[in-house]
């Protein structure tokens, strides 16, 4: 197998691993014939370092009547994926019939799963538990989204592979210049998508997030120096060809003209 093809297939395999989606969190509600039924309104996938307002309703399990804060106290607790309690506090009741807990983004500093629970107690009781999933985008990597992203990544990788093959075979310096920048931009886009997909797929524990993030920033920061080098290279090639053509027009043979133009080009860069 061709070396470039082997590298491409290996890279494609790594990217396909980042598209594995996690099972959606499950909320468990404890219900009794007498007691409280808690109904929540929540977003299971939350954005990293972002405040979140959690709302829920409390009903009498036997007759479905809304319960207010005059007869019950509801406590909300949040833990991290290690099981350590981040905080536990009484929820606030609003006249609209719902309860609310404001969760600061400072509690969501790392990607992963955050178990939480609500307990409402008085003469009777009721409880609810669930899991928040934190990632940088705050969205779930569903199967449909995985297929869409995978298709996009395969297209971009095919374009990149075509550009690399063309870069090797194209002789014209303008063509090489254009193909290089197409490949550079494609690599930036590919690494950025890989970075975001690995975060949303919660695979940062496998190291993919860090790898793609580093590659993205290295390629992005390399744009400015590569622009300077590209401009210098084009200037050198242009002046070399111009001087070479003048020598040919004066009657010099190609070999002699090449040596003179090449020596002159070196002189320009050495200050001569």
Buried (B, 14 or more C-beta within 10 A) or exposed (E): EEEEEEEBEEBBEBBEEBBBBBEEBEBEBBEEEEBBBBEBEBBEBBBBBEEBEBBBBBBBBEEEEEBEBEEBEBBBBBBBBEEEEBEEEEBEBEEEEBBBBEBEBEBBEEBBBBBBBBBBBBEBBBBBBBBBBBBBEBBBBEEEBBEEBBEBBEEBBEBBBBBBEBBEEBEEBEEBBBBBBBBBBBBBBBBBBBBBBBBBBBBBEBEBBEBBBEBBBEBBEBEEEBEEEBEEBEEBBEBBEEBBEEBBEEEBEEEEBBEBBEEBBEEEEEEE
